């Protein structure tokens, strides 16, 4: 019964995590989305750091379980207090609910609907007759670019969370054998501290390089740490067998711990950025579905860890090699992703299709891009009529206002 209830608890927590993540993205303006997401990650990491102290105070697991569940009782008030996402209501053509929500906002903020949101309500009134249109995630299969972006981010998420365990086990396997309690606290706080440092480094990297550049940087660090740990340490192990080499097992262990810390640091950032990236480039109508696919891939990557443990670590080296190869594939695939920094969230599937790949480095000043972006396209529908009429054009001028050479 305990295992069954724990299963349903995790099942529900996954839905809560996904919904809160999507709501944070949809409520924030473009310049604040990543900052708010990192604040939420830091709060989660702080809870992870406080958990052992809370367990030491409660002492009994039943008391600890009750103490953790108590804050979730406040979630029962969520339905009546927290509003639905207005962005999602408008994207799915639920205009009746959107109208009620807008009027509720105007009353709470003491705004005058006639003057403060002039032009919005008449447009909604015209669209009230339209039926709601909810889109299933399966519609992604018929797209040209969107499904590729989601698949790339799913593979990135699986690789980042999967290889994280390989680095963690490698680091913890070389520690000095101490009593179980002290060893547990050391491993726990080390992993939590690396996650905290990774969140802080993501803030700086994404601010300088953008979403795609930051994800590419951390994926390269993950691949380097993994390949060096697999190749260089085996080479050091062979030379350490020779008495005249001057290399001992302690040198090998120090290198292994260093590469493991770097790998855990970078792989945590890869997994977190993959989930955030997917939330930004997936259209509002299917955002929860896209997030669910990426989070499910992350869960599958973490699931490989207990599978290896059940087989008494048989196949651990092959497990690490497979994920190391995946990092190399991900580095190539990341170049196909668009950059979403500073852009509005796509609402419909056609909007998501317009998120195309841009150059990794910004163009030089005065350099004209090969193709104009969707926002730069202009309407030249009246050009033909103006050229045919020829009225108002000076002598020698062309239809677009210029003069021939």
PyMOL commands that set and color helices and strands:
alter all, ss='L'
color gray80, all
select helices_A, chain A and resi 2-27+33-58+61-81+86-91+95-108+113-116+120-127+137-142+146-172+180-240+249-281+284-310+316-334+349-353+374-376+383-389
alter helices_A, ss='H'
color red, helices_A
deselect
rebuild
show_as cartoon
